[in-house]
Amino acid sequence: QVQLVESGGGLVQPGGSLRLSCAASGSILSFNAMGWYRQAPGKQRDLVAVITRGGTTNYADSVKGRFTISRDVAKNTVLLQMNSLKPEDTAVYFCNARTMIVVGARDYWGQGTQVTVSS
């Protein structure tokens, strides 16, 4: 059973930084991709950043230039460095691991970590 455990959320002032961490129960290279999504109250869950097995990264337009996704393969961990945070970045952030299967994709999710950007 795949387990993803997020940490690193909290309260930060606008312009500040946070680093989120997602620890997987197995090798992160066993997944086709890993990423971070976020969900604000009353809104859908949206992709923030993704890193593929090959190391390719992709970001939502709203976070490009401010957020950086990376990984530590030895520690089975995916990181999200968030700089220049804005109030609109406030959301619950979820770690995702995706495996491609014959009929589509199988997604695994962490429990989420709250990020609040406020003065």
Backbone as JSON Lines, residues from 0, in Angstrom:
{"i":0,"aa":"Q","n":[0.85,-1.18,0.0],"ca":[0.0,0.0,0.0],"c":[0.89,1.24,0.0]}
{"i":1,"aa":"V","n":[0.63,2.13,-0.94],"ca":[1.42,3.35,-1.06],"c":[0.98,4.36,0.0]}
{"i":2,"aa":"Q","n":[1.93,4.91,0.69],"ca":[1.64,5.98,1.65],"c":[2.46,7.21,1.31]}
{"i":3,"aa":"L","n":[1.78,8.35,1.32],"ca":[2.43,9.63,1.08],"c":[2.16,10.51,2.3]}
{"i":4,"aa":"V","n":[3.21,11.06,2.88],"ca":[3.05,11.86,4.09],"c":[3.66,13.24,3.84]}
{"i":5,"aa":"E","n":[2.79,14.27,3.89],"ca":[3.25,15.63,3.68],"c":[3.62,16.28,5.0]}
{"i":6,"aa":"S","n":[4.51,17.25,4.91],"ca":[4.86,18.07,6.07],"c":[5.37,19.41,5.57]}
{"i":7,"aa":"G","n":[5.43,20.38,6.49],"ca":[6.02,21.66,6.15],"c":[5.05,22.81,5.98]}
{"i":8,"aa":"G","n":[3.75,22.55,6.06],"ca":[2.8,23.64,5.93],"c":[2.81,24.53,7.15]}
{"i":9,"aa":"G","n":[2.05,25.61,7.07],"ca":[1.97,26.52,8.2],"c":[1.47,27.89,7.79]}
{"i":10,"aa":"L","n":[1.64,28.83,8.7],"ca":[1.23,30.22,8.48],"c":[2.47,31.05,8.14]}
{"i":11,"aa":"V","n":[2.36,31.82,7.08],"ca":[3.48,32.66,6.66],"c":[2.94,33.99,6.16]}
{"i":12,"aa":"Q","n":[3.73,35.03,6.3],"ca":[3.32,36.34,5.82],"c":[3.51,36.45,4.31]}
{"i":13,"aa":"P","n":[2.77,37.32,3.66],"ca":[2.98,37.54,2.23],"c":[4.44,37.9,1.94]}
{"i":14,"aa":"G","n":[4.96,37.3,0.88],"ca":[6.36,37.49,0.53],"c":[7.29,36.48,1.17]}
{"i":15,"aa":"G","n":[6.79,35.7,2.09],"ca":[7.6,34.71,2.78],"c":[7.76,33.42,2.0]}
{"i":16,"aa":"S","n":[8.42,32.46,2.64],"ca":[8.72,31.18,2.0],"c":[8.33,30.02,2.91]}
{"i":17,"aa":"L","n":[8.02,28.91,2.27],"ca":[7.8,27.64,2.96],"c":[8.34,26.53,2.07]}
{"i":18,"aa":"R","n":[8.71,25.43,2.7],"ca":[9.11,24.25,1.94],"c":[8.27,23.08,2.39]}
{"i":19,"aa":"L","n":[7.56,22.49,1.44],"ca":[6.76,21.31,1.71],"c":[7.55,20.06,1.35]}
{"i":20,"aa":"S","n":[7.32,19.01,2.12],"ca":[8.0,17.74,1.89],"c":[6.96,16.62,1.8]}
{"i":21,"aa":"C","n":[7.19,15.7,0.9],"ca":[6.31,14.54,0.75],"c":[7.19,13.29,0.79]}
{"i":22,"aa":"A","n":[6.99,12.5,1.82],"ca":[7.75,11.26,1.97],"c":[6.91,10.08,1.51]}
{"i":23,"aa":"A","n":[7.44,9.3,0.58],"ca":[6.74,8.14,0.05],"c":[7.22,6.88,0.76]}
{"i":24,"aa":"S","n":[6.32,5.88,0.82],"ca":[6.63,4.63,1.52],"c":[7.53,3.73,0.71]}
{"i":25,"aa":"G","n":[7.66,4.02,-0.59],"ca":[8.53,3.23,-1.44],"c":[9.32,4.13,-2.36]}
{"i":26,"aa":"S","n":[9.98,3.52,-3.33],"ca":[10.79,4.3,-4.26],"c":[9.94,5.25,-5.08]}
{"i":27,"aa":"I","n":[10.31,6.53,-5.09],"ca":[9.53,7.48,-5.87],"c":[9.73,7.26,-7.37]}
{"i":28,"aa":"L","n":[10.76,6.55,-7.75],"ca":[10.99,6.25,-9.16],"c":[10.07,5.14,-9.66]}
{"i":29,"aa":"S","n":[9.32,4.53,-8.76],"ca":[8.35,3.52,-9.19],"c":[7.1,4.16,-9.78]}
{"i":30,"aa":"F","n":[6.97,5.47,-9.62],"ca":[5.82,6.2,-10.15],"c":[6.2,6.91,-11.45]}
{"i":31,"aa":"N","n":[5.23,7.07,-12.33],"ca":[5.48,7.8,-13.57],"c":[5.71,9.29,-13.3]}
{"i":32,"aa":"A","n":[5.04,9.79,-12.28],"ca":[5.2,11.2,-11.93],"c":[4.76,11.42,-10.49]}
{"i":33,"aa":"M","n":[5.3,12.45,-9.91],"ca":[4.85,12.9,-8.59],"c":[4.64,14.4,-8.65]}
{"i":34,"aa":"G","n":[3.69,14.86,-7.85],"ca":[3.41,16.28,-7.93],"c":[2.71,16.81,-6.71]}
{"i":35,"aa":"W","n":[2.45,18.1,-6.78],"ca":[1.71,18.79,-5.73],"c":[0.47,19.43,-6.33]}
{"i":36,"aa":"Y","n":[-0.64,19.26,-5.63],"ca":[-1.89,19.9,-5.97],"c":[-2.31,20.75,-4.78]}
{"i":37,"aa":"R","n":[-3.22,21.67,-5.03],"ca":[-3.76,22.45,-3.92],"c":[-5.26,22.67,-4.12]}
{"i":38,"aa":"Q","n":[-5.91,22.83,-2.98],"ca":[-7.35,23.04,-3.0],"c":[-7.72,24.09,-1.97]}
{"i":39,"aa":"A","n":[-8.28,25.19,-2.46],"ca":[-8.77,26.24,-1.59],"c":[-10.23,25.97,-1.26]}
{"i":40,"aa":"P","n":[-10.75,26.53,-0.18],"ca":[-12.15,26.29,0.2],"c":[-13.1,26.65,-0.92]}
{"i":41,"aa":"G","n":[-13.99,25.73,-1.24],"ca":[-14.99,25.97,-2.26],"c":[-14.5,25.87,-3.68]}
{"i":42,"aa":"K","n":[-13.24,25.47,-3.85],"ca":[-12.66,25.38,-5.19],"c":[-12.21,23.96,-5.49]}
{"i":43,"aa":"Q","n":[-11.93,23.69,-6.75],"ca":[-11.47,22.37,-7.14],"c":[-10.0,22.22,-6.82]}
{"i":44,"aa":"R","n":[-9.55,20.98,-6.83],"ca":[-8.15,20.68,-6.59],"c":[-7.37,20.89,-7.9]}
{"i":45,"aa":"D","n":[-6.36,21.72,-7.86],"ca":[-5.61,22.08,-9.06],"c":[-4.15,21.67,-8.95]}
{"i":46,"aa":"L","n":[-3.58,21.35,-10.1],"ca":[-2.16,21.02,-10.16],"c":[-1.31,22.26,-9.88]}
{"i":47,"aa":"V","n":[-0.3,22.09,-9.06],"ca":[0.65,23.17,-8.77],"c":[1.97,22.9,-9.51]}
{"i":48,"aa":"A","n":[2.5,21.71,-9.33],"ca":[3.78,21.36,-9.95],"c":[3.9,19.85,-10.03]}
{"i":49,"aa":"V","n":[4.62,19.38,-11.03],"ca":[4.81,17.96,-11.22],"c":[6.24,17.69,-11.67]}
{"i":50,"aa":"I","n":[6.76,16.54,-11.27],"ca":[8.07,16.08,-11.73],"c":[7.92,14.64,-12.21]}
{"i":51,"aa":"T","n":[8.36,14.37,-13.42],"ca":[8.21,13.04,-13.98],"c":[9.35,12.13,-13.54]}
{"i":52,"aa":"R","n":[9.2,10.85,-13.83],"ca":[10.24,9.89,-13.49],"c":[11.57,10.33,-14.11]}
{"i":53,"aa":"G","n":[11.51,10.88,-15.31],"ca":[12.72,11.31,-16.0],"c":[13.28,12.63,-15.51]}
{"i":54,"aa":"G","n":[12.55,13.3,-14.62],"ca":[13.05,14.55,-14.06],"c":[12.49,15.8,-14.69]}
{"i":55,"aa":"T","n":[11.62,15.66,-15.66],"ca":[11.0,16.83,-16.27],"c":[10.01,17.46,-15.29]}
{"i":56,"aa":"T","n":[10.03,18.79,-15.23],"ca":[9.13,19.49,-14.32],"c":[8.15,20.36,-15.1]}
{"i":57,"aa":"N","n":[7.01,20.6,-14.47],"ca":[6.01,21.47,-15.07],"c":[5.27,22.18,-13.95]}
{"i":58,"aa":"Y","n":[4.87,23.43,-14.21],"ca":[4.25,24.25,-13.17],"c":[2.98,24.92,-13.68]}
{"i":59,"aa":"A","n":[2.08,25.18,-12.75],"ca":[0.95,26.03,-13.06],"c":[1.47,27.44,-13.33]}
{"i":60,"aa":"D","n":[0.81,28.14,-14.24],"ca":[1.26,29.48,-14.59],"c":[1.32,30.39,-13.37]}
{"i":61,"aa":"S","n":[0.41,30.2,-12.44],"ca":[0.31,31.08,-11.28],"c":[1.5,30.96,-10.32]}
{"i":62,"aa":"V","n":[2.29,29.89,-10.45],"ca":[3.41,29.7,-9.52],"c":[4.77,29.7,-10.21]}
{"i":63,"aa":"K","n":[4.78,29.8,-11.53],"ca":[6.05,29.8,-12.26],"c":[6.94,30.93,-11.79]}
{"i":64,"aa":"G","n":[8.2,30.6,-11.56],"ca":[9.16,31.59,-11.09],"c":[9.17,31.78,-9.59]}
{"i":65,"aa":"R","n":[8.18,31.21,-8.89],"ca":[8.11,31.34,-7.43],"c":[8.28,30.0,-6.73]}
{"i":66,"aa":"F","n":[7.75,28.94,-7.33],"ca":[7.79,27.62,-6.72],"c":[8.77,26.73,-7.48]}
{"i":67,"aa":"T","n":[9.4,25.82,-6.75],"ca":[10.31,24.87,-7.37],"c":[10.05,23.48,-6.8]}
{"i":68,"aa":"I","n":[9.81,22.52,-7.69],"ca":[9.63,21.14,-7.27],"c":[10.96,20.41,-7.49]}
{"i":69,"aa":"S","n":[11.3,19.56,-6.54],"ca":[12.53,18.78,-6.65],"c":[12.33,17.45,-5.94]}
{"i":70,"aa":"R","n":[13.34,16.6,-6.0],"ca":[13.2,15.3,-5.36],"c":[14.54,14.84,-4.8]}
{"i":71,"aa":"D","n":[14.46,14.01,-3.8],"ca":[15.62,13.34,-3.23],"c":[15.34,11.85,-3.35]}
{"i":72,"aa":"V","n":[15.88,11.23,-4.37],"ca":[15.57,9.83,-4.65],"c":[16.02,8.92,-3.51]}
{"i":73,"aa":"A","n":[17.16,9.22,-2.93],"ca":[17.68,8.39,-1.85],"c":[16.77,8.38,-0.64]}
{"i":74,"aa":"K","n":[16.07,9.5,-0.43],"ca":[15.17,9.62,0.73],"c":[13.71,9.41,0.34]}
{"i":75,"aa":"N","n":[13.46,9.06,-0.92],"ca":[12.07,8.86,-1.4],"c":[11.19,10.06,-1.05]}
{"i":76,"aa":"T","n":[11.69,11.24,-1.32],"ca":[11.02,12.47,-0.93],"c":[10.91,13.43,-2.1]}
{"i":77,"aa":"V","n":[9.77,14.09,-2.2],"ca":[9.56,15.16,-3.17],"c":[9.33,16.45,-2.4]}
{"i":78,"aa":"L","n":[9.97,17.51,-2.85],"ca":[9.92,18.78,-2.16],"c":[9.25,19.84,-3.02]}
{"i":79,"aa":"L","n":[8.64,20.81,-2.36],"ca":[8.11,21.98,-3.05],"c":[8.58,23.21,-2.29]}
{"i":80,"aa":"Q","n":[9.51,23.93,-2.89],"ca":[9.99,25.18,-2.32],"c":[9.11,26.31,-2.83]}
{"i":81,"aa":"M","n":[8.49,27.03,-1.9],"ca":[7.56,28.08,-2.26],"c":[8.11,29.41,-1.77]}
{"i":82,"aa":"N","n":[8.4,30.3,-2.7],"ca":[8.92,31.63,-2.37],"c":[7.93,32.7,-2.82]}
{"i":83,"aa":"S","n":[8.13,33.89,-2.3],"ca":[7.27,35.03,-2.67],"c":[5.8,34.67,-2.56]}
{"i":84,"aa":"L","n":[5.44,34.09,-1.45],"ca":[4.07,33.61,-1.28],"c":[3.07,34.75,-1.24]}
{"i":85,"aa":"K","n":[1.9,34.46,-1.78],"ca":[0.81,35.44,-1.87],"c":[-0.4,34.9,-1.13]}
{"i":86,"aa":"P","n":[-1.3,35.78,-0.7],"ca":[-2.51,35.3,-0.03],"c":[-3.29,34.29,-0.87]}
{"i":87,"aa":"E","n":[-3.25,34.45,-2.18],"ca":[-3.99,33.52,-3.04],"c":[-3.35,32.14,-3.12]}
{"i":88,"aa":"D","n":[-2.18,31.96,-2.53],"ca":[-1.57,30.63,-2.44],"c":[-2.14,29.83,-1.26]}
{"i":89,"aa":"T","n":[-2.96,30.48,-0.46],"ca":[-3.56,29.8,0.69],"c":[-4.44,28.64,0.22]}
{"i":90,"aa":"A","n":[-4.17,27.46,0.74],"ca":[-4.9,26.26,0.34],"c":[-4.37,25.07,1.14]}
{"i":91,"aa":"V","n":[-5.07,23.95,0.99],"ca":[-4.51,22.68,1.46],"c":[-3.71,22.09,0.3]}
{"i":92,"aa":"Y","n":[-2.48,21.75,0.56],"ca":[-1.59,21.21,-0.47],"c":[-1.5,19.69,-0.31]}
{"i":93,"aa":"F","n":[-1.7,19.0,-1.42],"ca":[-1.71,17.54,-1.43],"c":[-0.56,17.01,-2.29]}
{"i":94,"aa":"C","n":[0.1,16.02,-1.79],"ca":[1.1,15.3,-2.57],"c":[0.4,14.22,-3.38]}
{"i":95,"aa":"N","n":[0.85,14.05,-4.61],"ca":[0.26,13.06,-5.51],"c":[1.34,12.19,-6.13]}
{"i":96,"aa":"A","n":[1.04,10.91,-6.27],"ca":[1.9,9.99,-7.03],"c":[1.03,9.31,-8.07]}
{"i":97,"aa":"R","n":[1.5,9.26,-9.29],"ca":[0.69,8.71,-10.38],"c":[1.43,7.57,-11.08]}
{"i":98,"aa":"T","n":[0.68,6.51,-11.28],"ca":[1.19,5.35,-12.03],"c":[0.28,5.13,-13.22]}
{"i":99,"aa":"M","n":[0.87,5.01,-14.39],"ca":[0.08,4.75,-15.58],"c":[-0.24,3.26,-15.65]}
{"i":100,"aa":"I","n":[-1.5,2.94,-15.87],"ca":[-1.93,1.55,-16.02],"c":[-2.6,1.4,-17.38]}
{"i":101,"aa":"V","n":[-2.99,0.2,-17.71],"ca":[-3.52,-0.09,-19.04],"c":[-4.73,0.78,-19.37]}
{"i":102,"aa":"V","n":[-5.6,0.96,-18.4],"ca":[-6.86,1.69,-18.66],"c":[-6.79,3.16,-18.26]}
{"i":103,"aa":"G","n":[-5.62,3.65,-17.92],"ca":[-5.52,5.06,-17.56],"c":[-4.43,5.31,-16.54]}
{"i":104,"aa":"A","n":[-4.8,5.93,-15.45],"ca":[-3.82,6.26,-14.42],"c":[-4.37,5.92,-13.05]}
{"i":105,"aa":"R","n":[-3.45,5.57,-12.17],"ca":[-3.83,5.33,-10.77],"c":[-3.14,6.39,-9.93]}
{"i":106,"aa":"D","n":[-3.92,7.1,-9.14],"ca":[-3.41,8.18,-8.32],"c":[-3.41,7.81,-6.85]}
{"i":107,"aa":"Y","n":[-2.36,8.22,-6.18],"ca":[-2.26,8.08,-4.73],"c":[-2.12,9.5,-4.15]}
{"i":108,"aa":"W","n":[-2.73,9.69,-2.97],"ca":[-2.75,11.02,-2.37],"c":[-2.29,10.99,-0.92]}
{"i":109,"aa":"G","n":[-1.66,12.06,-0.53],"ca":[-1.37,12.26,0.88],"c":[-2.57,12.87,1.57]}
{"i":110,"aa":"Q","n":[-2.42,13.13,2.87],"ca":[-3.54,13.63,3.65],"c":[-3.7,15.13,3.53]}
{"i":111,"aa":"G","n":[-2.7,15.81,3.0],"ca":[-2.77,17.25,2.82],"c":[-2.13,18.01,3.96]}
{"i":112,"aa":"T","n":[-1.61,19.18,3.62],"ca":[-1.04,20.07,4.63],"c":[-1.5,21.49,4.34]}
{"i":113,"aa":"Q","n":[-1.91,22.19,5.38],"ca":[-2.47,23.54,5.21],"c":[-1.36,24.56,5.06]}
{"i":114,"aa":"V","n":[-1.51,25.41,4.05],"ca":[-0.64,26.56,3.86],"c":[-1.52,27.81,3.92]}
{"i":115,"aa":"T","n":[-1.2,28.71,4.83],"ca":[-1.95,29.94,4.98],"c":[-1.0,31.13,4.84]}
{"i":116,"aa":"V","n":[-1.31,31.99,3.89],"ca":[-0.5,33.18,3.66],"c":[-1.32,34.4,4.07]}
{"i":117,"aa":"S","n":[-0.91,35.01,5.15],"ca":[-1.69,36.11,5.69],"c":[-0.81,36.98,6.57]}
{"i":118,"aa":"S","n":[-1.15,38.27,6.59],"ca":[-0.43,39.17,7.49],"c":[-1.18,39.33,8.8]}
